[in-house]
Amino acid sequence: PKTGTYPVVYDERVAASLVGHLLSAINGTSIARGSSWARDLLGRQVLPVGLSLTEDPLRARTQSSRPFDGEGLPTKRRAIVEDGVLTGWVLDLATGRKLGMASTGNASRGTGAPPSPSTTNLDLTQGGVSRDDLLRQMGTGLLVTSMIGSTINPTTGDYSRGASGFWVENGRISHPVHECTIAGNLRDMLLRLVPANDARMHLSTRVPSILIDGMTLAGA
C-alpha cells in the first residue's frame, strides 16, 4: 500500500462534498456558535483567485429554485465566494440576529423544526481543462470516485475521509483502489483546488472534478 503525500483528483460525482464542507463552515448556525473553522475568514481568501461560488435560487428550470425563502424573504443571486474571497455567511433571521446582521434569505423550513439556514442552486467556477487533463497534470496520485464515511473537525477544519477509486501513474489510470484514507486541512485544501470543466449542468449543485495537491494518503 502507498502511504505518503500525493495529489488527488475528486471526480465530479464526489467533488461537491468539498463545497459542502465549506458551506457547513459558513452556515450561520456554526458561525453564531463560534465553533467553525471559517469563523475568522469573512472578507478573506478561501478559494484560489479567479474562482467564485455562486448561489442562484432563481435559476430557471431547476426543481429546487425558490423566489422566497422559508421565512418569506425574497431570494436573489449572490456570489458567496467572489474571486476567491468569502463575501458573506449563510443566514436566516435568527442567526442573523445573533450576529447583528441581516438575513441573507437562506431560511429553509422543515416540517418538525424551526427554520435554519441552507443554500440552493450552487455553481463553482469551472476550469478550462477536462478531467483527463487534470489526471495528466497530476501525474501520479489518486482519482477518487466514491467516499466512505468521514471525520471532519468542524472547529479546526481537519479532514479525514475514506475513499475508493483508481491509482494513477504518469497521468494514466493504473489499477483500482478499494479503500484508503485521505487527510488534510480544509482551509489549506480549498486554497489549492484546481477545477476541471465537467460539471453536470442539469444538477442543482454544479461542481466539476477537482485536483488538490499535497494530500496525505494512507493505504492507497
TORVO-522233 format. One record per residue (C-alpha): residue number from 1; residue in one letter; z, x negated, y. Coordinates in steps of 0.001 Angstrom, whole numbers, padded with zeros to 6 digits. Last residue first. Example, Ala and Ser with C-alpha at 12.3 -4.5 7.8 and 13.67 -1.06 7.14 Angstrom:
TORVO-522233
<rec><nr>2</nr><rest>S</rest><c3>007140</c3><c1>-013670</c1><c2>-001060</c2></rec>
<rec><nr>1</nr><rest>A</rest><c3>007800</c3><c1>-012300</c1><c2>-004500</c2></rec>
end
This chain:
TORVO-522233
<rec><nr>220</nr><rest>A</rest><c3>-001364</c3><c1>003776</c1><c2>003502</c2></rec>
<rec><nr>219</nr><rest>G</rest><c3>002300</c3><c1>003375</c1><c2>002537</c2></rec>
<rec><nr>218</nr><rest>A</rest><c3>003721</c3><c1>002758</c1><c2>006002</c2></rec>
<rec><nr>217</nr><rest>L</rest><c3>001676</c3><c1>002847</c1><c2>009201</c2></rec>
<rec><nr>216</nr><rest>T</rest><c3>002871</c3><c1>001897</c1><c2>012700</c2></rec>
<rec><nr>215</nr><rest>M</rest><c3>000337</c3><c1>002930</c1><c2>015346</c2></rec>
<rec><nr>214</nr><rest>G</rest><c3>-001193</c3><c1>000319</c1><c2>017656</c2></rec>
<rec><nr>213</nr><rest>D</rest><c3>-004420</c3><c1>002153</c1><c2>018508</c2></rec>
<rec><nr>212</nr><rest>I</rest><c3>-004953</c3><c1>005843</c1><c2>019137</c2></rec>
<rec><nr>211</nr><rest>L</rest><c3>-008326</c3><c1>007481</c1><c2>018458</c2></rec>
<rec><nr>210</nr><rest>I</rest><c3>-008723</c3><c1>011228</c1><c2>018993</c2></rec>
<rec><nr>209</nr><rest>S</rest><c3>-010991</c3><c1>013868</c1><c2>017456</c2></rec>
<rec><nr>208</nr><rest>P</rest><c3>-011691</c3><c1>016631</c1><c2>019972</c2></rec>
<rec><nr>207</nr><rest>V</rest><c3>-009264</c3><c1>019228</c1><c2>021387</c2></rec>
<rec><nr>206</nr><rest>R</rest><c3>-010298</c3><c1>022782</c1><c2>022218</c2></rec>
<rec><nr>205</nr><rest>T</rest><c3>-007341</c3><c1>025152</c1><c2>021920</c2></rec>
<rec><nr>204</nr><rest>S</rest><c3>-008629</c3><c1>028763</c1><c2>021925</c2></rec>
<rec><nr>203</nr><rest>L</rest><c3>-011291</c3><c1>027862</c1><c2>019357</c2></rec>
<rec><nr>202</nr><rest>H</rest><c3>-015009</c3><c1>028665</c1><c2>019630</c2></rec>
<rec><nr>201</nr><rest>M</rest><c3>-015792</c3><c1>025309</c1><c2>021292</c2></rec>
<rec><nr>200</nr><rest>R</rest><c3>-014848</c3><c1>023136</c1><c2>018329</c2></rec>
<rec><nr>199</nr><rest>A</rest><c3>-014049</c3><c1>019759</c1><c2>019878</c2></rec>
<rec><nr>198</nr><rest>D</rest><c3>-016497</c3><c1>017023</c1><c2>018747</c2></rec>
<rec><nr>197</nr><rest>N</rest><c3>-016941</c3><c1>014748</c1><c2>021772</c2></rec>
<rec><nr>196</nr><rest>A</rest><c3>-014493</c3><c1>011940</c1><c2>020896</c2></rec>
<rec><nr>195</nr><rest>P</rest><c3>-011261</c3><c1>011273</c1><c2>022776</c2></rec>
<rec><nr>194</nr><rest>V</rest><c3>-009456</c3><c1>007913</c1><c2>023289</c2></rec>
<rec><nr>193</nr><rest>L</rest><c3>-005661</c3><c1>008094</c1><c2>023365</c2></rec>
<rec><nr>192</nr><rest>R</rest><c3>-003632</c3><c1>005197</c1><c2>024745</c2></rec>
<rec><nr>191</nr><rest>L</rest><c3>-001395</c3><c1>006961</c1><c2>027287</c2></rec>
<rec><nr>190</nr><rest>L</rest><c3>-000643</c3><c1>009688</c1><c2>024746</c2></rec>
<rec><nr>189</nr><rest>M</rest><c3>000676</c3><c1>007138</c1><c2>022262</c2></rec>
<rec><nr>188</nr><rest>D</rest><c3>003065</c3><c1>005448</c1><c2>024707</c2></rec>
<rec><nr>187</nr><rest>R</rest><c3>004939</c3><c1>008598</c1><c2>025715</c2></rec>
<rec><nr>186</nr><rest>L</rest><c3>004650</c3><c1>009944</c1><c2>022160</c2></rec>
<rec><nr>185</nr><rest>N</rest><c3>006416</c3><c1>006990</c1><c2>020547</c2></rec>
<rec><nr>184</nr><rest>G</rest><c3>005110</c3><c1>005605</c1><c2>017279</c2></rec>
<rec><nr>183</nr><rest>A</rest><c3>005081</c3><c1>006335</c1><c2>013543</c2></rec>
<rec><nr>182</nr><rest>I</rest><c3>002536</c3><c1>007304</c1><c2>010891</c2></rec>
<rec><nr>181</nr><rest>T</rest><c3>003776</c3><c1>007788</c1><c2>007313</c2></rec>
<rec><nr>180</nr><rest>C</rest><c3>001592</c3><c1>007831</c1><c2>004221</c2></rec>
<rec><nr>179</nr><rest>E</rest><c3>000295</c3><c1>010280</c1><c2>001640</c2></rec>
<rec><nr>178</nr><rest>H</rest><c3>-002926</c3><c1>010825</c1><c2>-000251</c2></rec>
<rec><nr>177</nr><rest>V</rest><c3>-005074</c3><c1>008113</c1><c2>001283</c2></rec>
<rec><nr>176</nr><rest>P</rest><c3>-008696</c3><c1>008461</c1><c2>000208</c2></rec>
<rec><nr>175</nr><rest>H</rest><c3>-011006</c3><c1>005427</c1><c2>-000040</c2></rec>
<rec><nr>174</nr><rest>S</rest><c3>-013345</c3><c1>003251</c1><c2>002062</c2></rec>
<rec><nr>173</nr><rest>I</rest><c3>-014643</c3><c1>005264</c1><c2>005016</c2></rec>
<rec><nr>172</nr><rest>R</rest><c3>-016716</c3><c1>002980</c1><c2>007242</c2></rec>
<rec><nr>171</nr><rest>G</rest><c3>-015859</c3><c1>001271</c1><c2>010545</c2></rec>
<rec><nr>170</nr><rest>N</rest><c3>-015232</c3><c1>-002139</c1><c2>009008</c2></rec>
<rec><nr>169</nr><rest>E</rest><c3>-012742</c3><c1>-000621</c1><c2>006564</c2></rec>
<rec><nr>168</nr><rest>V</rest><c3>-011471</c3><c1>002955</c1><c2>006956</c2></rec>
<rec><nr>167</nr><rest>W</rest><c3>-008710</c3><c1>004463</c1><c2>004810</c2></rec>
<rec><nr>166</nr><rest>F</rest><c3>-009074</c3><c1>008202</c1><c2>004424</c2></rec>
<rec><nr>165</nr><rest>G</rest><c3>-006859</c3><c1>011234</c1><c2>004979</c2></rec>
<rec><nr>164</nr><rest>S</rest><c3>-003207</c3><c1>012062</c1><c2>004442</c2></rec>
<rec><nr>163</nr><rest>A</rest><c3>-000285</c3><c1>012226</c1><c2>006821</c2></rec>
<rec><nr>162</nr><rest>G</rest><c3>003490</c3><c1>012267</c1><c2>007057</c2></rec>
<rec><nr>161</nr><rest>R</rest><c3>004751</c3><c1>012188</c1><c2>010597</c2></rec>
<rec><nr>160</nr><rest>S</rest><c3>007076</c3><c1>010034</c1><c2>012684</c2></rec>
<rec><nr>159</nr><rest>Y</rest><c3>007257</c3><c1>010259</c1><c2>016472</c2></rec>
<rec><nr>158</nr><rest>D</rest><c3>009951</c3><c1>009024</c1><c2>018841</c2></rec>
<rec><nr>157</nr><rest>G</rest><c3>009627</c3><c1>011098</c1><c2>022015</c2></rec>
<rec><nr>156</nr><rest>T</rest><c3>013153</c3><c1>010165</c1><c2>023157</c2></rec>
<rec><nr>155</nr><rest>T</rest><c3>014708</c3><c1>013609</c1><c2>023707</c2></rec>
<rec><nr>154</nr><rest>P</rest><c3>012467</c3><c1>015752</c1><c2>021479</c2></rec>
<rec><nr>153</nr><rest>N</rest><c3>012829</c3><c1>013334</c1><c2>018516</c2></rec>
<rec><nr>152</nr><rest>I</rest><c3>009848</c3><c1>014279</c1><c2>016367</c2></rec>
<rec><nr>151</nr><rest>T</rest><c3>010188</c3><c1>014142</c1><c2>012581</c2></rec>
<rec><nr>150</nr><rest>S</rest><c3>007195</c3><c1>015755</c1><c2>010958</c2></rec>
<rec><nr>149</nr><rest>G</rest><c3>005858</c3><c1>017519</c1><c2>007893</c2></rec>
<rec><nr>148</nr><rest>I</rest><c3>002578</c3><c1>016680</c1><c2>006162</c2></rec>
<rec><nr>147</nr><rest>M</rest><c3>-000448</c3><c1>016278</c1><c2>008445</c2></rec>
<rec><nr>146</nr><rest>S</rest><c3>-004086</c3><c1>016570</c1><c2>007407</c2></rec>
<rec><nr>145</nr><rest>T</rest><c3>-007390</c3><c1>014786</c1><c2>008127</c2></rec>
<rec><nr>144</nr><rest>V</rest><c3>-006102</c3><c1>011455</c1><c2>009411</c2></rec>
<rec><nr>143</nr><rest>L</rest><c3>-008632</c3><c1>008592</c1><c2>009525</c2></rec>
<rec><nr>142</nr><rest>L</rest><c3>-006635</c3><c1>005377</c1><c2>009066</c2></rec>
<rec><nr>141</nr><rest>G</rest><c3>-007396</c3><c1>001803</c1><c2>010105</c2></rec>
<rec><nr>140</nr><rest>T</rest><c3>-010010</c3><c1>-000941</c1><c2>010080</c2></rec>
<rec><nr>139</nr><rest>G</rest><c3>-012885</c3><c1>-000973</c1><c2>012560</c2></rec>
<rec><nr>138</nr><rest>M</rest><c3>-011528</c3><c1>001476</c1><c2>015147</c2></rec>
<rec><nr>137</nr><rest>Q</rest><c3>-014702</c3><c1>001372</c1><c2>017262</c2></rec>
<rec><nr>136</nr><rest>R</rest><c3>-016757</c3><c1>002192</c1><c2>014173</c2></rec>
<rec><nr>135</nr><rest>L</rest><c3>-014391</c3><c1>005059</c1><c2>013391</c2></rec>
<rec><nr>134</nr><rest>L</rest><c3>-014602</c3><c1>006241</c1><c2>017017</c2></rec>
<rec><nr>133</nr><rest>D</rest><c3>-018414</c3><c1>006212</c1><c2>016799</c2></rec>
<rec><nr>132</nr><rest>D</rest><c3>-018158</c3><c1>008316</c1><c2>013637</c2></rec>
<rec><nr>131</nr><rest>R</rest><c3>-016028</c3><c1>010806</c1><c2>015592</c2></rec>
<rec><nr>130</nr><rest>S</rest><c3>-018835</c3><c1>011068</c1><c2>018146</c2></rec>
<rec><nr>129</nr><rest>V</rest><c3>-018891</c3><c1>009484</c1><c2>021615</c2></rec>
<rec><nr>128</nr><rest>G</rest><c3>-018847</c3><c1>010643</c1><c2>025230</c2></rec>
<rec><nr>127</nr><rest>G</rest><c3>-015265</c3><c1>011810</c1><c2>025495</c2></rec>
<rec><nr>126</nr><rest>Q</rest><c3>-013925</c3><c1>015332</c1><c2>025799</c2></rec>
<rec><nr>125</nr><rest>T</rest><c3>-011408</c3><c1>016417</c1><c2>028402</c2></rec>
<rec><nr>124</nr><rest>L</rest><c3>-008654</c3><c1>018403</c1><c2>026679</c2></rec>
<rec><nr>123</nr><rest>D</rest><c3>-009144</c3><c1>022152</c1><c2>026945</c2></rec>
<rec><nr>122</nr><rest>L</rest><c3>-006469</c3><c1>024803</c1><c2>026440</c2></rec>
<rec><nr>121</nr><rest>N</rest><c3>-006817</c3><c1>028566</c1><c2>026057</c2></rec>
<rec><nr>120</nr><rest>T</rest><c3>-003150</c3><c1>029692</c1><c2>026001</c2></rec>
<rec><nr>119</nr><rest>T</rest><c3>000238</c3><c1>028361</c1><c2>027059</c2></rec>
<rec><nr>118</nr><rest>S</rest><c3>003858</c3><c1>029347</c1><c2>026451</c2></rec>
<rec><nr>117</nr><rest>P</rest><c3>007048</c3><c1>030024</c1><c2>028421</c2></rec>
<rec><nr>116</nr><rest>S</rest><c3>009611</c3><c1>032476</c1><c2>027012</c2></rec>
<rec><nr>115</nr><rest>P</rest><c3>010064</c3><c1>036228</c1><c2>027399</c2></rec>
<rec><nr>114</nr><rest>P</rest><c3>013162</c3><c1>037872</c1><c2>025893</c2></rec>
<rec><nr>113</nr><rest>A</rest><c3>013320</c3><c1>038320</c1><c2>022123</c2></rec>
<rec><nr>112</nr><rest>G</rest><c3>012546</c3><c1>040947</c1><c2>019486</c2></rec>
<rec><nr>111</nr><rest>T</rest><c3>008932</c3><c1>041975</c1><c2>020019</c2></rec>
<rec><nr>110</nr><rest>G</rest><c3>007521</c3><c1>038830</c1><c2>021577</c2></rec>
<rec><nr>109</nr><rest>R</rest><c3>006703</c3><c1>038196</c1><c2>025223</c2></rec>
<rec><nr>108</nr><rest>S</rest><c3>004922</c3><c1>035175</c1><c2>026630</c2></rec>
<rec><nr>107</nr><rest>A</rest><c3>005621</c3><c1>034018</c1><c2>030167</c2></rec>
<rec><nr>106</nr><rest>N</rest><c3>003171</c3><c1>031401</c1><c2>031454</c2></rec>
<rec><nr>105</nr><rest>G</rest><c3>002502</c3><c1>032656</c1><c2>034981</c2></rec>
<rec><nr>104</nr><rest>T</rest><c3>003507</c3><c1>029312</c1><c2>036540</c2></rec>
<rec><nr>103</nr><rest>S</rest><c3>006874</c3><c1>030784</c1><c2>037551</c2></rec>
<rec><nr>102</nr><rest>A</rest><c3>008137</c3><c1>029464</c1><c2>040884</c2></rec>
<rec><nr>101</nr><rest>M</rest><c3>010537</c3><c1>026533</c1><c2>041030</c2></rec>
<rec><nr>100</nr><rest>G</rest><c3>014283</c3><c1>026029</c1><c2>041532</c2></rec>
<rec><nr>99</nr><rest>L</rest><c3>014626</c3><c1>024581</c1><c2>038022</c2></rec>
<rec><nr>98</nr><rest>K</rest><c3>016829</c3><c1>027357</c1><c2>036651</c2></rec>
<rec><nr>97</nr><rest>R</rest><c3>014709</c3><c1>029969</c1><c2>038475</c2></rec>
<rec><nr>96</nr><rest>G</rest><c3>011517</c3><c1>028551</c1><c2>036970</c2></rec>
<rec><nr>95</nr><rest>T</rest><c3>013062</c3><c1>028753</c1><c2>033503</c2></rec>
<rec><nr>94</nr><rest>A</rest><c3>013862</c3><c1>032449</c1><c2>034042</c2></rec>
<rec><nr>93</nr><rest>L</rest><c3>010569</c3><c1>033426</c1><c2>035724</c2></rec>
<rec><nr>92</nr><rest>D</rest><c3>008295</c3><c1>031732</c1><c2>033176</c2></rec>
<rec><nr>91</nr><rest>L</rest><c3>007364</c3><c1>028080</c1><c2>033338</c2></rec>
<rec><nr>90</nr><rest>V</rest><c3>005044</c3><c1>025438</c1><c2>031854</c2></rec>
<rec><nr>89</nr><rest>W</rest><c3>005747</c3><c1>022321</c1><c2>033942</c2></rec>
<rec><nr>88</nr><rest>G</rest><c3>003495</c3><c1>020809</c1><c2>036587</c2></rec>
<rec><nr>87</nr><rest>T</rest><c3>000886</c3><c1>018254</c1><c2>037679</c2></rec>
<rec><nr>86</nr><rest>L</rest><c3>001139</c3><c1>015602</c1><c2>034930</c2></rec>
<rec><nr>85</nr><rest>V</rest><c3>-001309</c3><c1>012843</c1><c2>035904</c2></rec>
<rec><nr>84</nr><rest>G</rest><c3>-004116</c3><c1>011671</c1><c2>033574</c2></rec>
<rec><nr>83</nr><rest>D</rest><c3>-006957</c3><c1>012749</c1><c2>035851</c2></rec>
<rec><nr>82</nr><rest>E</rest><c3>-005289</c3><c1>016167</c1><c2>036047</c2></rec>
<rec><nr>81</nr><rest>V</rest><c3>-002676</c3><c1>017275</c1><c2>033499</c2></rec>
<rec><nr>80</nr><rest>I</rest><c3>-001654</c3><c1>020933</c1><c2>033602</c2></rec>
<rec><nr>79</nr><rest>A</rest><c3>-005016</c3><c1>021618</c1><c2>035249</c2></rec>
<rec><nr>78</nr><rest>R</rest><c3>-004974</c3><c1>025273</c1><c2>036197</c2></rec>
<rec><nr>77</nr><rest>R</rest><c3>-006867</c3><c1>028496</c1><c2>035512</c2></rec>
<rec><nr>76</nr><rest>K</rest><c3>-005045</c3><c1>031608</c1><c2>036615</c2></rec>
<rec><nr>75</nr><rest>T</rest><c3>-002613</c3><c1>034221</c1><c2>035346</c2></rec>
<rec><nr>74</nr><rest>P</rest><c3>-001346</c3><c1>037202</c1><c2>037311</c2></rec>
<rec><nr>73</nr><rest>L</rest><c3>002366</c3><c1>037984</c1><c2>036875</c2></rec>
<rec><nr>72</nr><rest>G</rest><c3>003247</c3><c1>040965</c1><c2>034674</c2></rec>
<rec><nr>71</nr><rest>E</rest><c3>006215</c3><c1>039371</c1><c2>032904</c2></rec>
<rec><nr>70</nr><rest>G</rest><c3>004344</c3><c1>038652</c1><c2>029664</c2></rec>
<rec><nr>69</nr><rest>D</rest><c3>001473</c3><c1>037028</c1><c2>031563</c2></rec>
<rec><nr>68</nr><rest>F</rest><c3>-001382</c3><c1>038833</c1><c2>033280</c2></rec>
<rec><nr>67</nr><rest>P</rest><c3>-005182</c3><c1>038426</c1><c2>033041</c2></rec>
<rec><nr>66</nr><rest>R</rest><c3>-004928</c3><c1>037452</c1><c2>029356</c2></rec>
<rec><nr>65</nr><rest>S</rest><c3>-007222</c3><c1>035393</c1><c2>027119</c2></rec>
<rec><nr>64</nr><rest>S</rest><c3>-006106</c3><c1>035010</c1><c2>023470</c2></rec>
<rec><nr>63</nr><rest>Q</rest><c3>-009238</c3><c1>036562</c1><c2>021958</c2></rec>
<rec><nr>62</nr><rest>T</rest><c3>-011691</c3><c1>034418</c1><c2>023901</c2></rec>
<rec><nr>61</nr><rest>R</rest><c3>-014888</c3><c1>035994</c1><c2>025223</c2></rec>
<rec><nr>60</nr><rest>A</rest><c3>-014411</c3><c1>034781</c1><c2>028796</c2></rec>
<rec><nr>59</nr><rest>R</rest><c3>-011718</c3><c1>032255</c1><c2>029714</c2></rec>
<rec><nr>58</nr><rest>L</rest><c3>-009144</c3><c1>033934</c1><c2>031976</c2></rec>
<rec><nr>57</nr><rest>P</rest><c3>-006082</c3><c1>032209</c1><c2>030440</c2></rec>
<rec><nr>56</nr><rest>D</rest><c3>-007656</c3><c1>028852</c1><c2>031377</c2></rec>
<rec><nr>55</nr><rest>E</rest><c3>-005345</c3><c1>025894</c1><c2>030725</c2></rec>
<rec><nr>54</nr><rest>T</rest><c3>-006695</c3><c1>022431</c1><c2>031476</c2></rec>
<rec><nr>53</nr><rest>L</rest><c3>-005622</c3><c1>019058</c1><c2>030077</c2></rec>
<rec><nr>52</nr><rest>S</rest><c3>-007314</c3><c1>016272</c1><c2>032023</c2></rec>
<rec><nr>51</nr><rest>L</rest><c3>-008569</c3><c1>012807</c1><c2>031105</c2></rec>
<rec><nr>50</nr><rest>G</rest><c3>-010139</c3><c1>010394</c1><c2>033598</c2></rec>
<rec><nr>49</nr><rest>V</rest><c3>-007139</c3><c1>008059</c1><c2>033782</c2></rec>
<rec><nr>48</nr><rest>P</rest><c3>-005389</c3><c1>007926</c1><c2>030405</c2></rec>
<rec><nr>47</nr><rest>L</rest><c3>-002742</c3><c1>010589</c1><c2>029690</c2></rec>
<rec><nr>46</nr><rest>V</rest><c3>000898</c3><c1>010914</c1><c2>030868</c2></rec>
<rec><nr>45</nr><rest>Q</rest><c3>000621</c3><c1>009313</c1><c2>034333</c2></rec>
<rec><nr>44</nr><rest>R</rest><c3>003259</c3><c1>010591</c1><c2>036752</c2></rec>
<rec><nr>43</nr><rest>G</rest><c3>003605</c3><c1>013610</c1><c2>039019</c2></rec>
<rec><nr>42</nr><rest>L</rest><c3>006236</c3><c1>015130</c1><c2>036721</c2></rec>
<rec><nr>41</nr><rest>L</rest><c3>007213</c3><c1>012459</c1><c2>034170</c2></rec>
<rec><nr>40</nr><rest>D</rest><c3>011021</c3><c1>012411</c1><c2>034435</c2></rec>
<rec><nr>39</nr><rest>R</rest><c3>011742</c3><c1>015237</c1><c2>031934</c2></rec>
<rec><nr>38</nr><rest>A</rest><c3>008971</c3><c1>014139</c1><c2>029551</c2></rec>
<rec><nr>37</nr><rest>W</rest><c3>011306</c3><c1>013018</c1><c2>026721</c2></rec>
<rec><nr>36</nr><rest>S</rest><c3>012829</c3><c1>016489</c1><c2>026929</c2></rec>
<rec><nr>35</nr><rest>S</rest><c3>016526</c3><c1>017389</c1><c2>026700</c2></rec>
<rec><nr>34</nr><rest>G</rest><c3>017283</c3><c1>018256</c1><c2>030315</c2></rec>
<rec><nr>33</nr><rest>R</rest><c3>017950</c3><c1>021843</c1><c2>029237</c2></rec>
<rec><nr>32</nr><rest>A</rest><c3>015753</c3><c1>023115</c1><c2>032066</c2></rec>
<rec><nr>31</nr><rest>I</rest><c3>012994</c3><c1>020738</c1><c2>030912</c2></rec>
<rec><nr>30</nr><rest>S</rest><c3>013141</c3><c1>021954</c1><c2>027295</c2></rec>
<rec><nr>29</nr><rest>T</rest><c3>012947</c3><c1>025643</c1><c2>028294</c2></rec>
<rec><nr>28</nr><rest>G</rest><c3>010363</c3><c1>024906</c1><c2>030982</c2></rec>
<rec><nr>27</nr><rest>N</rest><c3>007907</c3><c1>023571</c1><c2>028407</c2></rec>
<rec><nr>26</nr><rest>I</rest><c3>006819</c3><c1>020043</c1><c2>029359</c2></rec>
<rec><nr>25</nr><rest>A</rest><c3>007928</c3><c1>018455</c1><c2>026045</c2></rec>
<rec><nr>24</nr><rest>S</rest><c3>006576</c3><c1>021280</c1><c2>023899</c2></rec>
<rec><nr>23</nr><rest>L</rest><c3>003215</c3><c1>020961</c1><c2>025684</c2></rec>
<rec><nr>22</nr><rest>L</rest><c3>003106</c3><c1>017217</c1><c2>024951</c2></rec>
<rec><nr>21</nr><rest>H</rest><c3>003836</c3><c1>017799</c1><c2>021251</c2></rec>
<rec><nr>20</nr><rest>G</rest><c3>001125</c3><c1>020481</c1><c2>021119</c2></rec>
<rec><nr>19</nr><rest>V</rest><c3>-001404</c3><c1>018075</c1><c2>022653</c2></rec>
<rec><nr>18</nr><rest>L</rest><c3>-000731</c3><c1>015738</c1><c2>019724</c2></rec>
<rec><nr>17</nr><rest>S</rest><c3>-000995</c3><c1>018654</c1><c2>017257</c2></rec>
<rec><nr>16</nr><rest>A</rest><c3>-004462</c3><c1>019426</c1><c2>018665</c2></rec>
<rec><nr>15</nr><rest>A</rest><c3>-005711</c3><c1>016274</c1><c2>016907</c2></rec>
<rec><nr>14</nr><rest>V</rest><c3>-005337</c3><c1>017883</c1><c2>013449</c2></rec>
<rec><nr>13</nr><rest>R</rest><c3>-008716</c3><c1>019592</c1><c2>012935</c2></rec>
<rec><nr>12</nr><rest>E</rest><c3>-010343</c3><c1>017223</c1><c2>015451</c2></rec>
<rec><nr>11</nr><rest>D</rest><c3>-009694</c3><c1>014305</c1><c2>013056</c2></rec>
<rec><nr>10</nr><rest>Y</rest><c3>-006902</c3><c1>012015</c1><c2>014254</c2></rec>
<rec><nr>9</nr><rest>V</rest><c3>-008201</c3><c1>008435</c1><c2>014281</c2></rec>
<rec><nr>8</nr><rest>V</rest><c3>-005513</c3><c1>005794</c1><c2>013753</c2></rec>
<rec><nr>7</nr><rest>P</rest><c3>-005406</c3><c1>002150</c1><c2>014837</c2></rec>
<rec><nr>6</nr><rest>Y</rest><c3>-003227</c3><c1>-000187</c1><c2>012768</c2></rec>
<rec><nr>5</nr><rest>T</rest><c3>000211</c3><c1>-001781</c1><c2>012831</c2></rec>
<rec><nr>4</nr><rest>G</rest><c3>001711</c3><c1>-002606</c1><c2>009444</c2></rec>
<rec><nr>3</nr><rest>T</rest><c3>002103</c3><c1>-001365</c1><c2>005901</c2></rec>
<rec><nr>2</nr><rest>K</rest><c3>-000836</c3><c1>-001204</c1><c2>003519</c2></rec>
<rec><nr>1</nr><rest>P</rest><c3>000000</c3><c1>000000</c1><c2>000000</c2></rec>
end
